[in-house]
Amino acid sequence: MLVYLFQDKNSHDTFAYSTDVTGRCIPRASRDTQWSFVAVEETRDLDHVEEVTQHLRKQGFYIFRKSHAL
């Protein structure tokens, strides 16, 4: 399944996967949230595949935080 990766422009570590290429189904966490398209990904390549897939099928989106620390 292909999903679309978005990043909140106002947060370096807040991301979302969406089944909608426009990302309109992703809720805004605050007035300042601005989702920006990053890439297309395959769900089989994602961390926590089962959890992500379940959320995508039920809600159409999955929001998560990802640290850029090594």
C-alpha positions in Angstrom: 0.0 0.0 0.0 1.4 3.4 -0.9 1.1 6.2 1.7 2.0 9.8 1.6 4.4 11.3 4.1 3.9 14.8 5.4 5.8 16.9 7.9 4.5 19.8 10.0 6.4 22.8 8.7 6.5 24.2 12.3 7.9 21.1 13.9 11.1 19.4 12.9 9.9 16.1 14.4 6.2 15.8 13.7 5.2 13.7 10.7 2.1 12.0 9.4 1.2 9.3 6.9 -1.9 9.8 4.8 -3.8 7.7 2.4 -4.8 11.0 0.7 -2.2 12.6 -1.5 -3.4 16.0 -0.5 -3.2 15.3 3.2 -6.5 17.0 3.9 -7.6 14.2 6.1 -4.7 14.9 8.6 -6.0 17.0 11.5 -4.2 20.1 12.6 -2.8 19.8 16.1 -2.9 23.6 16.5 -3.7 26.7 14.5 0.0 26.8 13.5 0.1 23.3 12.1 0.9 23.2 8.4 1.3 19.8 6.7 3.8 19.7 3.9 4.2 16.8 1.5 7.6 15.0 1.8 7.5 11.7 0.0 5.6 8.6 -1.1 6.4 5.4 0.8 5.4 1.8 0.8 3.8 0.6 4.1 5.8 -2.6 4.1 8.9 -0.5 4.5 7.7 1.4 7.6 8.5 0.9 11.3 5.6 -0.5 13.3 3.9 -1.6 10.1 0.8 -3.2 11.8 0.1 -0.2 14.0 0.5 2.3 11.1 -1.6 0.2 8.7 -4.4 -0.2 11.3 -4.6 3.6 11.8 -4.5 4.3 8.1 -7.3 1.9 7.4 -9.5 3.2 10.2 -8.7 7.0 10.0 -6.9 7.6 6.8 -3.9 9.1 8.6 -1.3 8.3 11.2 0.6 11.1 13.1 3.9 10.4 14.8 7.1 12.0 16.1 10.5 11.1 14.9 13.7 12.2 16.4 16.6 13.1 14.1 19.1 12.2 16.8 21.6 9.5 15.9 
